[in-house]
Amino acid sequence: MIRQRSATVAAAVLAVLMVVSCASGMSRADLAAEYFNIGNAFLELDRADRAAEYFLRALDLDPSLRVAEFNLARAYITAHRYPEAQEILEQLLERDGDNTLLLRSYGYVLYRLGMTGEAAATFERVLEINPSDADAWYNRALLARELGNSDTAQSAITRARELDSGAPDIERVYALVQFDRGVAGAHELLAEVHARNPDDLEILGVYARSSIQTGDYAQARDLAAELVTREPGNGEHRFLQARVAFVGLEDPESGIVSLRQALERDFDDEEAIAMLLDEIGSEERTLVEALLSDFGRLDSEE
């Protein structure tokens, strides 16, 4: 079906191009509209750079075609040209600062540029204008979670859930926020989300850590092994394996092997390492500290 849809769009592009090539008598506004249509068709084909070319042609012929400006920003976003998208969206917002469609796109661009706090403030503005926007509440929850603001994440994702009950993306973030907050029942929520999407590696990792907390070490072992299989170069997954071996399975030999593999993959989460040292007995701690020292991850004072 995807190929059929692409073929249909491609045919539309060719048809419009033929019209344009024969349109010596068309007005500038009409020609701009045709270029705009071609740009939209290229967007449908996931050819964002070509789409941007035609939106720019349309605007050159008819600068008043504001929708072409917005779609140009969309094309830049699709092509990961975020600074260019930011510039266009800021110009559009100068003229229409309460447009929630513009604001939501702008918030996304700010996030992709690493401006998480500014993105959060932008979605707050969206919600001031339209407090019934479930997607904006969802995005606000995501950003709050990334910023470490657990209370805001909880209130935002709860509101999103009220507005769009049962939405898979919302249920996913709701489960993650409940785990972050140590809420009873989070483990069961994670199990449900994992069952619906077993390829979600973030959920898989959090579900494994939750399994450690609930004392289901065999499950944690299997989940950690699945993570390592999926991403063998990820040191965080190897460290999780080490933690399960030390804390749950009382298998320090396997724990040391996994920890070494994690350190070899540049694992350097000092907080997680400190937690592991607090969780294990004195003999295991001696082994772990010796290995950490070998990798230069242990202060000489310790």
GIJOTA-V257941 format. One record per residue. RES is the residue in one small letter. OMEGA is omega in whole degrees, -180 to 180 (* if undefined). NEAR is the number of other ideal C-beta (glycine too) atoms within 8 Angstrom. D_FIRST is the distance of its C-alpha to the first C-alpha in whole Angstrom. Layout:
RES,OMEGA,NEAR,D_FIRST + RES,OMEGA,NEAR,D_FIRST
This chain:
m,179,4,0 + i,180,5,4 + r,179,6,5 + q,178,7,5 + r,179,9,6 + s,179,10,9 + a,179,8,10 + t,179,8,11 + v,179,11,12 + a,178,10,14 + a,178,8,15 + a,178,10,17 + v,-179,12,19 + l,-180,8,20 + a,-180,8,21 + v,178,12,23 + l,178,9,24 + m,178,8,26 + v,-178,9,27 + v,-178,12,29 + s,-179,6,30 + c,-168,6,32 + a,-179,10,33 + s,-178,4,37 + g,-179,3,38 + m,175,9,36 + s,179,5,37 + r,-180,8,36 + a,180,8,35 + d,180,9,32 + l,177,12,32 + a,179,15,31 + a,179,11,29 + e,176,13,27 + y,177,14,27 + f,179,15,26 + n,178,10,22 + i,178,13,22 + g,178,18,22 + n,-180,10,20 + a,178,14,17 + f,174,14,18 + l,178,14,18 + e,179,9,14 + l,-178,10,14 + d,176,6,16 + r,-169,8,18 + a,-178,12,21 + d,176,8,24 + r,177,8,23 + a,-179,16,22 + a,179,14,26 + e,-176,9,28 + y,175,13,27 + f,177,16,27 + l,177,9,31 + r,180,10,31 + a,-179,15,31 + l,177,13,33 + d,179,6,36 + l,-177,10,36 + d,-178,11,36 + p,-180,5,37 + s,-178,4,37 + l,-172,12,33 + r,-179,7,33 + v,177,7,29 + a,176,14,28 + e,-180,13,31 + f,180,13,28 + n,173,14,25 + l,176,14,27 + a,177,14,28 + r,180,11,24 + a,178,16,24 + y,177,14,26 + i,-180,14,25 + t,-180,10,22 + a,-179,9,24 + h,177,6,26 + r,-169,9,29 + y,178,11,31 + p,179,7,34 + e,177,8,33 + a,180,14,31 + q,-179,12,34 + e,-179,8,36 + i,-178,13,34 + l,178,13,33 + e,176,9,37 + q,179,9,38 + l,-179,14,36 + l,174,12,37 + e,-179,6,41 + r,-175,6,40 + d,-171,7,38 + g,-179,6,39 + d,-180,6,38 + n,-174,9,34 + t,177,11,33 + l,177,7,29 + l,-178,12,31 + l,180,15,33 + r,177,14,30 + s,180,14,29 + y,177,13,32 + g,179,14,32 + y,-180,11,29 + v,178,14,31 + l,178,13,34 + y,-179,11,33 + r,177,9,31 + l,179,9,34 + g,-178,5,36 + m,-171,8,38 + t,179,11,37 + g,178,7,40 + e,177,8,39 + a,179,13,36 + a,179,13,37 + a,179,8,40 + t,178,13,37 + f,173,15,35 + e,177,9,38 + r,177,9,39 + v,-176,14,35 + l,172,12,37 + e,-178,6,40 + i,-178,8,38 + n,-178,8,36 + p,179,5,37 + s,-178,5,34 + d,-177,11,31 + a,-180,11,30 + d,179,8,28 + a,175,13,31 + w,178,14,33 + y,-180,16,30 + n,178,12,30 + r,178,14,34 + a,178,16,34 + l,-178,10,32 + l,178,13,35 + a,178,13,38 + r,179,14,37 + e,180,7,37 + l,179,9,40 + g,-180,5,42 + n,-173,8,42 + s,-178,11,42 + d,179,6,43 + t,178,10,41 + a,-179,14,38 + q,-177,11,39 + s,-178,8,40 + a,-178,13,37 + i,176,15,34 + t,178,9,36 + r,177,9,36 + a,-180,16,32 + r,178,12,32 + e,-177,6,34 + l,-177,10,32 + d,-175,9,28 + s,175,6,29 + g,179,5,27 + a,-174,11,25 + p,-179,8,24 + d,-180,7,24 + i,179,13,28 + e,179,13,29 + r,-178,12,28 + v,178,14,30 + y,179,12,33 + a,180,14,33 + l,-179,13,34 + v,178,14,37 + q,177,11,38 + f,180,15,39 + d,-175,9,40 + r,179,9,43 + g,-177,5,44 + v,176,7,43 + a,-179,3,43 + g,-180,7,40 + a,-178,13,38 + h,180,12,38 + e,177,7,36 + l,178,13,34 + l,178,15,33 + a,-180,9,32 + e,-180,10,30 + v,179,13,28 + h,180,12,28 + a,-180,6,27 + r,-177,6,24 + n,-177,9,23 + p,-180,6,25 + d,180,4,23 + d,-173,10,25 + l,177,9,28 + e,178,7,30 + i,180,14,30 + l,-180,14,31 + g,179,13,34 + v,178,11,35 + y,177,13,35 + a,179,15,37 + r,177,11,39 + s,178,12,40 + s,175,13,40 + i,-179,14,43 + q,-179,7,44 + t,178,7,44 + g,178,6,46 + d,-172,8,43 + y,178,12,44 + a,177,6,42 + q,178,9,39 + a,178,15,39 + r,-177,13,40 + d,179,8,37 + l,178,13,35 + a,178,13,36 + a,178,9,36 + e,177,9,32 + l,-180,15,32 + v,178,12,34 + t,-178,6,32 + r,-177,9,29 + e,-175,8,31 + p,-179,6,34 + g,-176,5,36 + n,-178,10,36 + g,-180,13,39 + e,179,10,39 + h,179,13,37 + r,178,15,40 + f,178,15,42 + l,175,14,41 + q,180,15,42 + a,-178,15,45 + r,178,14,46 + v,-178,15,44 + a,-178,14,47 + f,-169,16,50 + v,-172,11,49 + g,-172,12,48 + l,-178,10,49 + e,-178,5,52 + d,-175,8,51 + p,180,11,52 + e,177,6,52 + s,179,11,48 + g,180,14,48 + i,179,12,50 + v,-178,8,48 + s,179,13,45 + l,177,13,47 + r,179,9,48 + q,178,10,44 + a,-179,14,43 + l,176,13,46 + e,178,7,45 + r,172,10,42 + d,175,6,43 + f,-175,10,43 + d,179,5,46 + d,-175,8,45 + e,-180,6,49 + e,180,6,48 + a,179,9,46 + i,179,10,49 + a,179,8,52 + m,179,8,50 + l,180,14,50 + l,179,10,54 + d,-174,6,55 + e,-171,8,53 + i,-180,10,55 + g,-173,5,58 + s,-179,5,61 + e,179,7,60 + e,180,11,57 + r,178,10,57 + t,179,8,60 + l,-178,10,57 + v,-180,15,54 + e,178,11,57 + a,179,8,58 + l,178,12,54 + l,179,11,54 + s,178,9,57 + d,-178,6,56 + f,180,7,53 + g,-178,5,55 + r,-178,8,53 + l,178,8,56 + d,-179,4,59 + s,179,4,62 + e,-179,3,64 + e,*,5,62
